[in-house]
Amino acid sequence: MSEIIISVKNISKNFRRYHHPADRLKELLLPGRSYAQEFWALKNISLEIPRGHTLGIVGKNGSGKSTLLQIIAGTLRPTAGEVKVQGKVAALLELGSGFNPEFTGRQNVFFNGRLLGLTQAELESKFEAIWAFSEIGDFIDQPVKTYSSGMFVRLAFAVATSINPDILVVDEALSVGDEAFQRKCYARIQDIQAQGGTVLFVSHSASTITEFCDSAVLLDHGELLLQGSSKLVISQYHNLIYAAATQTESVRQSIRQLNQTASLQNPLELDEDTLTSTQIIESQLEAPSATSAVSQSTHSMGVLKSGEAYIPGLVPKSTIYYDSHGAIIESPGLTTLSGDPVNFLIRRKKYIYTYTVKFNEPATDVCFGMLIKTVSGLSLGGASSHPPLQGIARIEAGTIFKVSFTFQCLLQPGVYFLNAGVHARKNDRYIFLHRLIDAAMFRVQPLSDLCATESVDFLIEPAIEQLEIHLAEAN
């Protein structure tokens, strides 16, 4: 077990809210009578985070994410419970926290740096690097109250990460600013991760959480509903936020039950669904020693003449079914161009992802969609059947559609997952009539002579040309 660097035990946080400012004075003048309404932002939260771990924190607005981070960072005290944090903490919480708006950027670098524990000499040696990273130019000598939100974050992030923190806390701050600077920040975070730093990361971006975080937690109304792999937590988070209002509490309860099951194991470990599916594939692909075994294996797998295959056991165990709002998606799966079922694919060949949709109610402005993701849940790409606001004008109740997306498999060997969704306008807003997360999965066959790297095959053609030869001069 890695060293625990953050330990949160049964913490709760209560805020007292007053309807009118005068109520505070009344409470002081009339002891024994309360005019405040209690609001529990956190309720009995427990977490243990190992050194070097990156934890994502997700939840709807008001779920308690920022309160939890402020308690860990030491800017708030819990009403009850115990918090233990080891090492230097750098926190990017509320925009501009720790900065004096009347000070210049330069003055705030030294002011905030001292708060983070750096000496004057250390700050002087680091100042040029901080300034260069922030990319704010001559504004460094202007009061920060004149800064845009993006400039604020640039400077705050540059200062916070300059101390090489043991723990970096980021609360949605990187959603501000242009994409180029965001990528620069993420690269800095990866550098902190590589050096063994611990990162707590709040973001509403599902792909960011799944890509950067080792695990995640889901907060809702101050309660920790679920702790587990990033992919598992994000899928349940989406299930919660897209649930119908009448189904929200039942969804919460199902997530609680899932968390109780997960807590029997190490909650920070990745879920086992994908591993189990991969083991099924590998066991079915083992070369049999007898001719009869070859025949039996070939029949059960559905091996095609081309070398592709359909493996019955290659089925996701993490499928999330959204509530239906007038449509139902059925029979998602992959086929070859000739219509044969397939889920064991060959690189650079074309396949068809298909599903049917039955409409139980009339629908307007309808479009269909698909998405391909990695094992970690990172979105690689997808498509919609129609451009935005140009969907099928009207579909009557009782209609059934077959939806097909033909794509070229430009993916590296590995396991991938597919989503399916039908989107329409209802009551003057666009919603999912139905959606399946991890509706199907497939594996791209491994190759021994592969030169391409990472997840996507960009059809790169390497070329090497020797230009000249330098011979050693003879003595």
C-alpha positions as CSV (number, residue, x, y, z in Angstrom):
1,M,0.0,0.0,0.0
2,S,1.4,3.4,-1.0
3,E,1.9,6.0,1.7
4,I,-1.4,7.9,2.4
5,I,-0.7,11.6,1.9
6,I,-4.3,12.8,2.4
7,S,-6.6,11.2,5.0
8,V,-10.2,12.5,5.4
9,K,-12.2,10.8,8.1
10,N,-15.9,11.4,8.6
11,I,-15.8,15.1,7.8
12,S,-18.9,17.2,7.6
13,K,-19.3,20.9,7.0
14,N,-22.2,23.0,8.1
15,F,-22.9,26.6,6.9
16,R,-25.4,28.9,8.6
17,R,-27.5,30.8,6.1
18,Y,-29.5,33.9,7.0
19,H,-32.5,35.2,4.9
20,H,-31.7,38.8,5.9
21,P,-28.5,40.5,7.0
22,A,-30.3,41.8,10.2
23,D,-30.9,38.3,11.3
24,R,-27.2,38.0,12.3
25,L,-27.6,41.0,14.6
26,K,-30.9,39.6,16.1
27,E,-29.2,36.4,16.9
28,L,-26.4,38.2,18.8
29,L,-28.9,40.4,20.7
30,L,-31.2,37.5,21.5
31,P,-29.1,34.6,22.7
32,G,-30.7,31.3,22.7
33,R,-32.7,32.0,19.6
34,S,-31.5,31.0,16.1
35,Y,-32.5,32.9,12.9
36,A,-30.2,30.8,10.7
37,Q,-31.0,28.0,8.4
38,E,-28.4,25.2,8.6
39,F,-26.9,23.9,5.3
40,W,-24.8,20.8,5.4
41,A,-22.4,21.1,2.4
42,L,-20.6,17.9,3.3
43,K,-22.0,14.9,5.2
44,N,-19.7,12.3,6.7
45,I,-17.0,12.1,3.9
46,S,-14.1,9.7,4.2
47,L,-11.2,9.4,1.8
48,E,-7.7,8.1,1.7
49,I,-5.5,9.2,-1.1
50,P,-2.0,7.7,-1.7
51,R,1.1,9.7,-2.6
52,G,1.4,10.1,-6.4
53,H,-2.3,9.4,-7.0
54,T,-4.5,11.7,-9.2
55,L,-8.1,11.9,-8.0
56,G,-11.0,13.4,-10.0
57,I,-13.9,14.9,-8.2
58,V,-17.2,15.2,-10.1
59,G,-20.7,16.2,-9.2
60,K,-23.4,18.8,-10.0
61,N,-23.1,22.4,-8.9
62,G,-23.7,22.6,-5.2
63,S,-22.7,19.0,-4.6
64,G,-19.8,20.0,-2.2
65,K,-16.8,19.6,-4.5
66,S,-15.3,23.1,-3.8
67,T,-16.0,22.8,0.0
68,L,-14.2,19.5,0.1
69,L,-11.1,20.9,-1.7
70,Q,-11.0,24.0,0.5
71,I,-11.0,21.8,3.6
72,I,-8.2,19.7,2.2
73,A,-6.3,22.8,1.2
74,G,-6.7,24.3,4.7
75,T,-8.7,27.3,3.8
76,L,-11.8,25.9,5.5
77,R,-12.2,24.0,8.8
78,P,-14.7,21.1,8.9
79,T,-17.6,21.2,11.4
80,A,-16.8,17.6,12.3
81,G,-14.3,15.0,11.4
82,E,-10.5,14.8,10.9
83,V,-8.2,15.8,8.1
84,K,-4.6,14.9,7.8
85,V,-2.5,16.3,4.9
86,Q,1.3,15.7,4.4
87,G,3.5,17.9,2.3
88,K,3.2,21.2,0.4
89,V,-0.2,22.0,-1.0
90,A,-0.7,24.4,-4.0
91,A,-4.4,25.1,-4.6
92,L,-6.2,26.8,-7.5
93,L,-9.6,27.2,-6.0
94,E,-11.8,30.2,-6.6
95,L,-10.6,32.5,-9.4
96,G,-8.0,34.9,-8.0
97,S,-8.0,33.5,-4.4
98,G,-4.8,34.5,-2.7
99,F,-4.3,37.5,-5.0
100,N,-4.8,41.1,-3.9
101,P,-6.7,42.9,-6.7
102,E,-4.9,46.2,-6.0
103,F,-1.4,44.7,-6.3
104,T,0.3,44.4,-9.6
105,G,1.0,41.0,-11.1
106,R,4.6,41.2,-10.0
107,Q,3.7,42.1,-6.4
108,N,1.1,39.3,-6.3
109,V,3.7,36.7,-7.5
110,F,5.8,37.6,-4.4
111,F,2.9,38.0,-2.1
112,N,1.2,34.7,-3.1
113,G,4.5,32.9,-3.3
114,R,5.3,33.7,0.3
115,L,1.9,32.4,1.3
116,L,2.8,29.1,-0.5
117,G,6.0,28.9,1.6
118,L,8.7,30.2,-0.8
119,T,11.4,32.4,0.5
120,Q,12.2,35.8,-1.1
121,A,15.4,34.4,-2.6
122,E,13.5,31.5,-4.1
123,L,10.9,33.7,-5.6
124,E,13.5,36.0,-7.1
125,S,15.2,33.0,-8.8
126,K,11.8,31.7,-10.1
127,F,10.2,34.9,-11.1
128,E,11.4,35.0,-14.7
129,A,10.1,31.4,-15.3
130,I,6.8,32.2,-13.7
131,W,6.4,35.4,-15.8
132,A,7.3,33.5,-19.0
133,F,4.9,30.7,-18.3
134,S,2.0,33.1,-17.6
135,E,2.4,34.8,-21.0
136,I,0.9,38.0,-19.8
137,G,3.7,40.2,-21.0
138,D,3.8,43.8,-19.8
139,F,0.6,43.3,-17.8
140,I,2.8,41.9,-15.1
141,D,3.3,45.4,-13.8
142,Q,-0.5,46.3,-14.0
143,P,-3.0,45.8,-11.1
144,V,-4.5,42.4,-11.3
145,K,-8.0,44.0,-11.0
146,T,-7.5,45.0,-14.7
147,Y,-6.8,41.4,-15.8
148,S,-9.2,39.3,-17.8
149,S,-10.2,36.0,-16.2
150,G,-7.8,34.1,-18.5
151,M,-4.8,36.3,-17.4
152,F,-5.8,35.8,-13.8
153,V,-5.6,32.0,-14.2
154,R,-2.4,32.1,-16.2
155,L,-0.6,33.9,-13.4
156,A,-2.2,32.0,-10.6
157,F,-1.4,28.6,-12.2
158,A,2.2,29.7,-12.9
159,V,2.7,30.7,-9.3
160,A,1.0,27.6,-7.8
161,T,2.9,25.1,-9.8
162,S,6.3,26.8,-9.4
163,I,6.7,25.5,-5.8
164,N,6.8,21.8,-7.1
165,P,4.0,21.0,-4.7
166,D,3.5,17.6,-3.1
167,I,-0.2,18.1,-3.6
168,L,-1.8,20.2,-6.4
169,V,-5.5,21.1,-6.1
170,V,-7.3,22.3,-9.2
171,D,-10.9,23.4,-9.0
172,E,-12.2,23.9,-12.6
173,A,-9.7,26.7,-13.1
174,L,-8.4,25.4,-16.4
175,S,-11.7,25.8,-18.1
176,V,-10.7,29.5,-18.4
177,G,-8.3,30.5,-21.2
178,D,-7.5,29.4,-24.7
179,E,-6.8,25.8,-25.7
180,A,-3.1,26.3,-26.3
181,F,-2.6,27.5,-22.7
182,Q,-4.8,24.8,-21.4
183,R,-2.6,22.2,-23.0
184,K,0.4,23.9,-21.5
185,C,-1.2,23.6,-18.1
186,Y,-2.0,20.0,-18.5
187,A,1.6,19.3,-19.6
188,R,2.7,21.0,-16.3
189,I,0.3,18.8,-14.4
190,Q,1.6,15.7,-16.1
191,D,5.1,16.8,-15.1
192,I,4.0,17.0,-11.4
193,Q,2.4,13.6,-11.8
194,A,5.6,12.2,-13.2
195,Q,7.6,13.5,-10.2
196,G,5.3,11.7,-7.8
197,G,3.0,14.6,-7.0
198,T,-0.6,14.0,-5.9
199,V,-3.3,15.9,-7.8
200,L,-6.9,16.6,-6.9
201,F,-8.8,17.6,-10.0
202,V,-12.4,19.0,-10.3
203,S,-13.8,19.2,-13.9
204,H,-17.1,18.9,-15.7
205,S,-15.2,17.4,-18.6
206,A,-15.6,13.7,-18.7
207,S,-12.7,13.1,-21.1
208,T,-10.4,15.2,-18.9
209,I,-11.2,13.1,-15.8
210,T,-10.8,9.8,-17.5
211,E,-7.6,10.8,-19.2
212,F,-5.8,12.4,-16.3
213,C,-7.2,10.7,-13.1
214,D,-6.3,7.4,-11.7
215,S,-9.7,7.2,-9.9
216,A,-12.6,9.5,-9.1
217,V,-15.3,10.2,-6.6
218,L,-18.9,11.3,-7.2
219,L,-20.4,13.9,-4.8
220,D,-24.1,14.7,-4.7
221,H,-25.8,17.0,-2.1
222,G,-22.8,16.7,0.1
223,E,-22.7,12.9,0.1
224,L,-20.0,10.7,-1.4
225,L,-22.1,8.4,-3.6
226,L,-19.3,6.5,-5.4
227,Q,-15.6,6.0,-5.4
228,G,-13.9,3.9,-8.0
229,S,-12.3,4.0,-11.4
230,S,-12.6,7.2,-13.5
231,K,-14.6,5.4,-16.2
232,L,-17.0,3.8,-13.7
233,V,-17.6,7.1,-11.8
234,I,-18.1,9.2,-14.9
235,S,-20.6,6.7,-16.4
236,Q,-22.6,6.8,-13.1
237,Y,-22.4,10.6,-12.9
238,H,-23.9,10.9,-16.4
239,N,-26.5,8.4,-15.4
240,L,-27.4,10.6,-12.5
241,I,-27.5,14.0,-14.2
242,Y,-29.5,12.8,-17.2
243,A,-32.0,10.8,-15.1
244,A,-35.6,12.0,-15.1
245,A,-36.6,14.0,-12.0
246,T,-38.9,11.2,-10.9
247,Q,-36.1,8.6,-11.2
248,T,-33.3,10.7,-9.6
249,E,-33.6,9.2,-6.1
250,S,-33.7,5.6,-7.4
251,V,-30.6,6.3,-9.4
252,R,-28.9,7.6,-6.3
253,Q,-29.8,4.5,-4.4
254,S,-28.5,2.2,-7.1
255,I,-25.2,4.1,-7.1
256,R,-25.0,3.8,-3.3
257,Q,-25.4,0.0,-3.7
258,L,-22.7,-0.1,-6.3
259,N,-20.4,1.9,-4.0
260,Q,-21.0,-0.6,-1.2
261,T,-20.0,-3.4,-3.5
262,A,-16.9,-1.5,-4.6
263,S,-15.9,-0.7,-1.0
264,L,-15.3,-4.4,-0.4
265,Q,-12.2,-4.1,-2.6
266,N,-9.7,-1.2,-2.9
267,P,-11.9,1.6,-4.1
268,L,-9.0,3.3,-5.8
269,E,-8.3,0.4,-8.1
270,L,-9.8,0.3,-11.6
271,D,-13.0,-1.6,-12.1
272,E,-12.6,-5.2,-13.3
273,D,-15.2,-5.1,-16.1
274,T,-12.7,-4.5,-18.9
275,L,-10.1,-6.9,-17.5
276,T,-12.7,-9.7,-17.4
277,S,-13.7,-9.0,-21.0
278,T,-10.1,-9.1,-22.1
279,Q,-9.5,-12.3,-20.3
280,I,-12.4,-13.9,-22.1
281,I,-11.0,-12.8,-25.4
282,E,-7.5,-14.0,-24.6
283,S,-8.8,-17.4,-23.4
284,Q,-10.9,-17.9,-26.6
285,L,-7.9,-16.9,-28.8
286,E,-5.5,-19.3,-27.3
287,A,-4.2,-21.8,-29.9
288,P,-5.8,-25.2,-29.3
289,S,-3.5,-28.2,-29.4
290,A,-6.0,-30.7,-31.0
291,T,-7.8,-30.6,-34.3
292,S,-11.2,-31.1,-32.7
293,A,-10.5,-28.2,-30.4
294,V,-9.6,-26.0,-33.3
295,S,-12.9,-26.8,-34.9
296,Q,-14.9,-26.2,-31.7
297,S,-13.1,-22.8,-31.0
298,T,-13.6,-21.6,-34.6
299,H,-17.3,-22.4,-34.4
300,S,-17.9,-20.7,-31.0
301,M,-16.0,-17.6,-32.0
302,G,-17.5,-17.2,-35.5
303,V,-14.2,-16.7,-37.3
304,L,-14.6,-15.3,-40.8
305,K,-12.5,-16.2,-43.8
306,S,-10.9,-12.7,-43.7
307,G,-9.5,-13.4,-40.2
308,E,-12.1,-11.2,-38.4
309,A,-14.3,-12.8,-35.7
310,Y,-17.4,-12.5,-33.6
311,I,-16.7,-13.4,-30.0
312,P,-19.9,-14.0,-27.9
313,G,-18.2,-13.2,-24.6
314,L,-16.9,-9.8,-25.8
315,V,-19.8,-7.9,-24.2
316,P,-19.5,-4.8,-22.0
317,K,-20.5,-5.2,-18.3
318,S,-20.5,-1.4,-17.8
319,T,-23.5,-0.5,-20.0
320,I,-25.6,2.4,-18.8
321,Y,-29.2,2.7,-20.0
322,Y,-30.6,6.2,-19.9
323,D,-34.2,6.8,-19.1
324,S,-36.4,6.7,-22.3
325,H,-38.2,9.8,-23.3
326,G,-40.2,8.4,-26.2
327,A,-37.6,6.2,-28.0
328,I,-35.7,2.9,-27.3
329,I,-32.4,1.9,-28.8
330,E,-32.0,-1.8,-29.4
331,S,-29.5,-4.3,-30.9
332,P,-26.3,-2.2,-31.0
333,G,-23.4,-4.0,-32.7
334,L,-20.8,-4.2,-35.4
335,T,-20.9,-5.9,-38.8
336,T,-18.7,-6.3,-41.8
337,L,-19.6,-4.5,-45.0
338,S,-21.3,-7.8,-46.1
339,G,-23.4,-7.9,-42.9
340,D,-21.7,-10.5,-40.8
341,P,-21.6,-9.8,-37.0
342,V,-18.1,-8.9,-35.9
343,N,-16.3,-7.6,-32.8
344,F,-12.7,-8.8,-33.4
345,L,-11.5,-6.3,-36.1
346,I,-8.6,-5.8,-38.5
347,R,-6.9,-2.5,-38.7
348,R,-7.6,-0.2,-41.6
349,K,-10.7,-2.2,-42.8
350,K,-14.2,-0.7,-42.9
351,Y,-17.0,-1.8,-40.6
352,I,-20.6,-0.8,-39.8
353,Y,-21.9,0.2,-36.4
354,T,-25.6,-0.3,-36.4
355,Y,-28.6,-0.2,-34.0
356,T,-32.4,0.2,-34.2
357,V,-34.5,2.8,-32.7
358,K,-38.2,2.4,-31.9
359,F,-40.2,5.6,-31.4
360,N,-43.0,5.2,-28.8
361,E,-44.0,8.9,-29.1
362,P,-43.9,11.5,-32.0
363,A,-40.5,13.3,-32.2
364,T,-39.2,16.3,-34.0
365,D,-35.7,17.5,-35.2
366,V,-34.3,14.0,-34.7
367,C,-30.7,12.9,-35.1
368,F,-28.8,9.8,-34.2
369,G,-25.2,9.5,-32.9
370,M,-22.3,7.3,-32.0
371,L,-19.0,7.6,-30.1
372,I,-15.9,5.4,-29.8
373,K,-14.0,5.5,-26.5
374,T,-10.9,3.9,-25.0
375,V,-10.9,1.5,-22.0
376,S,-10.3,4.5,-19.7
377,G,-13.4,6.2,-21.2
378,L,-11.4,8.8,-23.3
379,S,-13.6,9.9,-26.3
380,L,-11.7,9.3,-29.5
381,G,-14.3,10.3,-32.0
382,G,-17.9,9.9,-33.2
383,A,-20.5,11.2,-35.6
384,S,-24.1,12.5,-35.8
385,S,-26.5,11.5,-38.5
386,H,-27.3,15.1,-39.2
387,P,-25.7,18.5,-38.8
388,P,-26.9,20.6,-35.8
389,L,-30.5,21.8,-36.1
390,Q,-31.0,19.9,-39.4
391,G,-32.4,16.6,-38.1
392,I,-35.4,14.7,-39.3
393,A,-38.3,17.1,-39.1
394,R,-40.8,14.7,-37.6
395,I,-41.1,11.0,-36.8
396,E,-44.4,9.4,-35.9
397,A,-45.0,7.1,-32.9
398,G,-44.6,3.4,-33.8
399,T,-41.9,4.1,-36.4
400,I,-38.7,2.0,-36.3
401,F,-35.4,3.2,-37.7
402,K,-32.3,1.2,-38.5
403,V,-29.2,3.5,-38.0
404,S,-25.8,2.7,-39.6
405,F,-22.5,4.3,-39.2
406,T,-19.8,3.1,-41.6
407,F,-16.2,3.8,-40.5
408,Q,-12.7,2.8,-41.2
409,C,-10.9,1.1,-38.3
410,L,-8.0,3.5,-37.9
411,L,-7.3,2.3,-34.3
412,Q,-4.3,0.5,-32.8
413,P,-4.7,-3.0,-31.3
414,G,-6.7,-2.9,-28.1
415,V,-10.2,-2.8,-26.7
416,Y,-12.7,0.0,-27.4
417,F,-16.3,0.8,-26.5
418,L,-19.2,2.3,-28.4
419,N,-22.0,4.7,-27.3
420,A,-25.4,5.1,-29.0
421,G,-27.8,8.0,-28.8
422,V,-31.0,9.5,-30.3
423,H,-31.4,13.3,-29.8
424,A,-34.5,15.4,-30.5
425,R,-36.3,18.6,-29.6
426,K,-38.9,18.2,-26.9
427,N,-40.7,21.0,-25.1
428,D,-38.5,23.6,-26.8
429,R,-35.2,22.0,-25.7
430,Y,-32.9,19.4,-27.1
431,I,-32.6,16.2,-25.1
432,F,-31.6,12.5,-25.5
433,L,-34.7,10.5,-26.2
434,H,-32.6,7.5,-25.3
435,R,-28.9,6.9,-24.9
436,L,-26.7,3.9,-24.2
437,I,-23.2,4.3,-22.7
438,D,-20.9,1.3,-23.4
439,A,-23.5,-0.2,-25.7
440,A,-21.0,-2.5,-27.4
441,M,-17.3,-3.2,-27.4
442,F,-14.8,-4.5,-29.9
443,R,-11.1,-5.5,-30.1
444,V,-8.6,-4.6,-32.8
445,Q,-6.3,-7.5,-33.5
446,P,-2.7,-7.3,-32.3
447,L,0.1,-7.2,-34.8
448,S,3.8,-8.1,-34.3
449,D,5.2,-5.7,-37.0
450,L,3.4,-2.6,-36.0
451,C,5.2,0.8,-36.3
452,A,2.3,3.1,-35.4
453,T,1.9,4.2,-31.8
454,E,-0.8,5.4,-29.3
455,S,-4.5,4.9,-30.0
456,V,-5.2,6.3,-33.4
457,D,-3.6,5.2,-36.7
458,F,-3.0,8.3,-38.8
459,L,-1.8,6.2,-41.7
460,I,1.7,7.7,-41.2
461,E,4.3,6.6,-43.7
462,P,7.8,6.9,-42.3
463,A,10.7,7.7,-44.7
464,I,14.4,7.6,-43.9
465,E,17.0,8.9,-46.3
466,Q,20.8,8.9,-45.7
467,L,22.1,12.1,-47.0
468,E,25.9,11.7,-46.7
469,I,28.6,9.7,-45.0
470,H,31.4,11.2,-42.8
471,L,34.4,9.0,-42.9
472,A,37.1,9.2,-40.2
473,E,40.2,10.8,-41.6
474,A,43.1,8.4,-41.9
475,N,46.1,9.0,-39.7
